[in-house]
């Protein structure tokens, strides 16, 4: 990590019935536990859940768009995931979706600063990173859509750069 204050990535796992407010509250709780600022640099979740309303609305509360992390990227960081949920391992192939999403989005130098915390329908973990998040689509197994406008939230193919108008 560099000498500057690291950016935090919130990794999120959630059940389908979970509302955005619950996810927002859980992210805020994690940020308090980390003694960090009032918003993460990015919010990451499994690719098959990133377009769901609850996570999109929760990310929007922080001025973000959720990052979509594919199964291969989640699996690639599983050895660094300290929490082992039998249920999530059976469903997702990783010990904790929240921790794996945070670590995958944070990159190779990322490290967990808050291990998985839970609410009724969601989980959250925070990883510190020196990675910069912009509107470019990253090629490390997720789309790094950190945008404020709905236009930028549209899916795009890998290796595509989004331009601000």
N, C-alpha and C positions, 0 to 999 in steps of 0.2 A: 504494500500500500504506500502511497505517496505521503508526504508530510502534511498534506492538506486534509481537511475533514472529509471522511469517506461519505459517499452517497449510499443510501439504504434502499434496497429492493425488498418490497413486501411480496412474499410468496403466499398465495391463497389457495386453499382447498375449500369447497363448499358443497352442500347438498342442494338439490334442485329447488326445494321449497324455501331456501334462505333468502331473506330480503336484503337489499342493498344497505339499509341502515345498520343491520347487524354486522356486515362486513366492514363498514366504515368504522363502527365503534371498536371492533377488534383490531383494526389497523392502528387506530389512535391509542388503544391500550398497549400495543406492542411498541409504538414510538415512545410512549411514556416509560415503559420498562427499559428501553434502550437509552433513555435520557437524551433523545434526539429532538430534532425540530418537529414541526407540526405537519409535515407531509413527506412521503417517501419520494425518491427520485423516479421509481417505477413500481408497477404492480404486475406480477406475473402469475399465470395459472396454466393449467393444462389446455392444450390446443382445442380439445373438444368442448371446453367450457368457456373460452374467452369471449365468445360472441353472445353469451347469455345476458339478459337484461340486468340481473342483480350485480354481476361483476362490472359490467359497463357503467352502470349508474354509480357504483361505489368508486370506481376509478375516476369518473367525472367529478365526483365531490372533491377530489384532489387535483383537478385540472389535467388528468391523465387518461389514456386509453390503455386497457389491459394488454400486456404482452402475452402472446400465445406461445407456449413452450411445447414442442412436440415430444412424443414418447421416447424417442432415441436420446434427446437431450436430457430428459429426466433420468433415464436409465444410466447415462454416462456419469452422473454425479452421485448416484445412489451410495457408493462406497463412502461418501463424505456426509451422508445423512445419519445423524445419531439416533433419531427416534424410529422405532420399529413398530408399526401398526400392522397386525396380521391381516386385518380387513383391507387396508389400503395396498399392502403388498400383493394380496390376491387380485385386487381390482386393477391396480396401476403398475405393479412390478417395482415399486419403490417403497421404502419404509414410511415416508411422510411426503405427501404431495406438496404441502406448503414449503417444507424445507428444500425439497428437490427443485421446485420452481424458483425459489429465491436464489439458490446456489447456481442453477443453470443460467439464469438471467444475469447474475453477478459476474459470471465468467470464471476463468481459472484462478484468479487471485481473490475471488470472493470468499468471505468467511461468515459463518453464522454469528450474529450478535444477539439474537433472540431466537432460541429454539422454539419449536411449535407450541403455540398457545391455542386454546380452544374456546369456542362459545357453543351454543346449542347446535348450530348448523354450519359452522365454519371453523377453519384452522388458519393460522397466520404464523409466519416465521420471517425474520428480517435478516438479510445478508448485507454486509458492507462490501462496497466495490469501489474501484477507482475508474470504472468504465463510465464513459459519457453517454447519456441517452439523448437521442435527437429524433428526427423523423425518418432516418434511414432504416431500411429493412436489413436486419442483421442476418448473417448467414450461419450463425451458430445454433440453428435449430429453433429459432423463434423470430417472430416479426416484432422488431423494436419500434412499435408505433407509440411514441410519446408525443401526442399531438393534442392541440386544444380545439381544433375545428373538426366537425363531423366529416368533412370532405376527406381529411387525412386518415380517417378510421376505416376506409374501405379496404378490403383485402387486396393485396398486390403480390405478384410473383416474387420469389427470392431474387436477391441481387438488384432489386429496383430501388432507386433513390427517389424519395418524394421531394417535391420542390414547394417552397412557400410561394404563394401568389401575392 
